[in-house]
Amino acid sequence: MLLAGLLLVVLIIISMMMGRYNLSVSDVFKYFTGSASSSTQLILKLRFIRIIAVILVGAGLSMAGATFQAVFNNGLASPNILGVATGSSVGAAFAILYGMPIYVIEISAFVMGLITVFLTLLIDKFLHSNSGISLILAGIIIAGLMQSILGSIKYIADPEDQLQSIVYWELGSFMKVDLNALISVGPILVIGIVFLILARWRLNVLSLDVATVKTIGINPKLNRNLMILFATLLTAASVCLCGVIGWIGLVVPHISRSIVGGDNRVSVPMTGIVGAILLVIADTLARSISVNDIPLSIVTGFIGVPIFIFILLRRKSSIV
């Protein structure tokens, strides 16, 4: 885990150097000591803010994915299992359709993501089932509904302007992330990440049968819902900040478990670090290999798909 942390630090420095304007290592160190030129200072400040956002989102989505996979005991569970990302996209699309500023788009995305989860939990309650399967089915139902609403919004959106913005949001990007956005959404991500790190032992307990969990004085339903709540907050906050980013929450938990094993006390923090590393690499590529930022889900897809296929071939008996 220490080596992974050191790798992340190295990647942060490399990421600050790369972009439309390439800079040197000395420029980066001068930035942190306050001796860089004003133009270099401005470029590196924007990049540093963006990298912090990338790290928080990468760690948040990955840990949310690990939490959902542990809670539902399903290696194919992802942060959008309850329809959060799709619901947040609907909220953002509505705001874009009415020409709202970026901060309203972010708020709308976050609120709609939480509303989506509320609807999912409501349907699950009506199903009167204590199994995780009913919650997954409820998530599929609501995600399908939100996808239909999103399709309707895209159909009536102006193809010259609004539709492009909606599609770009669906594919994810940190291009518009600034200090104000980071200050408003960052604390939610930090709180969610810290909680999942402190409560990661609960995931090991929840993997036991209900009778055993109750004998050690733990309410399984309360703890399951608590872990789902914070994983959902991380997902909604991530989508609110940068749009929908695919594969990170699905693939990274498997990578981490292949490195440190299945003990959630170790794998959850490792998942956060690996998620941050992978997304820093993806974002650096997205803004370096083209004049315009490439949507992140395109980059994470090209990275995530072969990795996931490799994992499936190696551990196909334990994925599902």
Secondary structure as GFF3:
##gff-version 3
##sequence-region A 1 320
A	DSSP	alpha_helix	2	17	.	.	.	ID=ss1
A	DSSP	alpha_helix	25	33	.	.	.	ID=ss2
A	DSSP	alpha_helix	38	71	.	.	.	ID=ss3
A	DSSP	alpha_helix	84	97	.	.	.	ID=ss4
A	DSSP	alpha_helix	102	127	.	.	.	ID=ss5
A	DSSP	alpha_helix	132	156	.	.	.	ID=ss6
A	DSSP	alpha_helix	162	171	.	.	.	ID=ss7
A	DSSP	alpha_helix	179	198	.	.	.	ID=ss8
A	DSSP	alpha_helix	201	206	.	.	.	ID=ss9
A	DSSP	alpha_helix	210	215	.	.	.	ID=ss10
A	DSSP	alpha_helix	220	242	.	.	.	ID=ss11
A	DSSP	alpha_helix	248	260	.	.	.	ID=ss12
A	DSSP	alpha_helix	264	288	.	.	.	ID=ss13
A	DSSP	alpha_helix	296	319	.	.	.	ID=ss14
###
